[in-house]
Amino acid sequence: MSYLEELGANAKKAEKTMRGISSAQKDNALEEIAKALEENQALIISENEKDLENAVKKEMSKAMQDRLKLDEKRIKGMADSVRKLISLPDPVGRVLGGHELPNGLKIVKKSVPLGVVGIIFESRPNVTVDAAAICLKSGNVSVLRGGSDAINSNKCLVEIMRNAVKKAGLDENAVSLVTDTSRETAGEFMKLNRYIDVLIPRGGGGLIHTVVNNATIPVIQTGEGNCSVYVDSSADIEKAVNIVDNGKTQRPSVCNAIENLIVHRDIAEQFLKALNEKWQGRVKILGDEAAAKYIKVDGIAASEDYATEFLDYTIAVKTVESTDEAIDFINAYGTKHSECIVTESLANAEKFQREVDAAAVYVNASTRFTDGGEFGMGAEIGISTQKLHARGPMGLEEMTTYKYLINGNGQIRG
């Protein structure tokens, strides 16, 4: 039995025990995890510093280093996210429907865990805790595979969580980590159908496409966020500047940050000059020829720029002549994550929300709100950009499936 098969077999055994635990047991384990994170802050930061030192040596961008960094505030945030889950209803065992047939068979549709969930993600160690905790609350077993950039942080966090789960009286293999971060092991992990029920990639486009194209395990596609804001001709300039600024600069390295800015030609000069004054060169602007007439751009945007998830202080600007053109542009270049229109026109707002194909479509609000916590779901496991079986922030309910329970009294089919 290989290293991964042993990991998978242990996870499958843990899944069997998870089917029988109560909501109180799950919540108790989550509280133990939250306490352990707080009590081990110094150790976590120490291990995280090793990853940060390696990131500097690799000349990782400042934005990506920010994704990797853990400090007391972020560790407390992780613990708080775990505790928020405790306060939420157990998603398992909900009656989703039911009926009785003329022959007396009683059929009930009930929510159940997905099973063993494999999660492949990149350089955000907070995902390690969020993913494990939300899987635990929803009765699932998690097998985590983070990137090499965060390996020291992830080893530390998973060991802390496994000890906490064990302390709570559950099987510690309800949470496990693939510590071998080689591509070969990742490839083998994606084909572990015998042990893993569903695979969730969380990260940039490269990771997601690799998983989708190579996995034999069913995949829930998440994370890639080539998001846009469209500033309509009727937009309030100040409102638009603030929304675009927040969407791009508040935390540029995350999937719900914006990468494209679309501006109606009638408002382009006034808006772009106001935005340029706000940014004062902090953001690299790649613009089309029309945008370049009004502000100094750092380069003329090509079609590949509009398709790029920069995850940094760079944005691509496109000017359009209509809302229809903006919608067509978004549907062509977007990744079905989060899109926004800034407008004072009710008709344009309704048209935009109706015709844009994305998991979250905003009117006059930052795309940065596409987040499980911000949506009131507690911690999230990712943002699904597909249509089956979940779409948008994946909270507890999205981490369940269902089965039919049929009760009879000797009925046979004729």
Secondary structure, 3 states (H helix, E strand, C coil): CCHHHHHHHHHHHHHHHHCCCCHHHHHHHHHHHHHHHHHCHHHHHHHHHHHHHHHHHCCCCHHHHHHHCCCHHHHHHHHHHHHHHHHCCCCCCCEEEEEECCCCCEEEEEEEECCEEEEEECCCHHHHHHHHHHHHHCCCEEEEECCHHHHHHHHHHHHHHHHHHHHCCCCHHHEEECCCCCHHHHHHHCCCCCCCCEEEEECCHHHHHHHHHHCCCCECCECCCCEEEEECCCCCHHHHHHHHHHHHHCCCCCCCCEEEEEEEHHHHHHHHHHHHHHHCCCCEEEECHHHHCCCCCCEECCHHHHCCCCCCCEEEEEEECCHHHHHHHHHHHCCCCEEEEECCCHHHHHHHHHHCCCCEEEECCCHHHCCCCCCCCCCCCCEECCCCCCCEECCCHHHEEEEEEEECCCCCCC
